[in-house]
């Protein structure tokens, strides 16, 4: 009998809630969650780049009703350092009580810093027979008349006892388009003084325009009781036959990060 794989296409987002920093001010519930996450000292509104809050439908059965919050917060006095704050909360009347948090994840790659957004990915990520993780997605993009870049990453979090730990982070999407580079390539193929043909233009687009999509697979094979994580290029991608595997090391998956290297 063939072994079954649990496949989670990380391009699909379910049970998510996303708001912009401007919406945080007018939303009492989100403001209360942010205050709990930041120990009662929420940052300045303009430093909160994006925030997401939602009930956690697949929380541990013995934990009761829980909520998850994630916020992208720019460090004071810095334009190039954004931290991902993530927390597990319990409703306390109109407020929230923080059960566990993490802010060890720093967002320091482009284009994520240009137009950052955060979403909660609350499908049941079964990392073991007993535990279900949740995901936090970060996306960003840069666009101009000549150039555009886009990127998305997902971090899986494990909530155990009173601790919240990021256990795996993966690139799920990236794209890049450079109009000037394509024009220069096409002109080089055509030769000085000649108009590039459609075929030459298309050939340069294939060479220069890039787009990668990746999916996360939980293998039935387990290491120390936790299912191995396998990253593959999405169907139709050049490296679709290749894969990268991460195994549980007792605290998280190793390698801990996947950056698209297959």
Secondary structure as UniProt FT lines:
FT   STRAND          6..8
FT   TURN            10..11
FT   STRAND          19..20
FT   HELIX           21..25
FT   HELIX           28..37
FT   TURN            38..40
FT   HELIX           45..47
FT   STRAND          48..55
FT   TURN            57..58
FT   HELIX           61..63
FT   STRAND          67..74
FT   TURN            76..77
FT   STRAND          82..92
FT   TURN            93..94
FT   STRAND          95..107
FT   TURN            110..114
FT   STRAND          117..126
FT   STRAND          132..143
FT   STRAND          147..160
FT   TURN            161..162
FT   STRAND          163..178
FT   HELIX           179..190
FT   TURN            192..193
FT   HELIX           198..208
FT   STRAND          210..223
FT   TURN            224..225
FT   STRAND          226..233
FT   TURN            235..236
FT   TURN            238..241
FT   STRAND          243..248
FT   STRAND          253..254
FT   STRAND          257..258
//
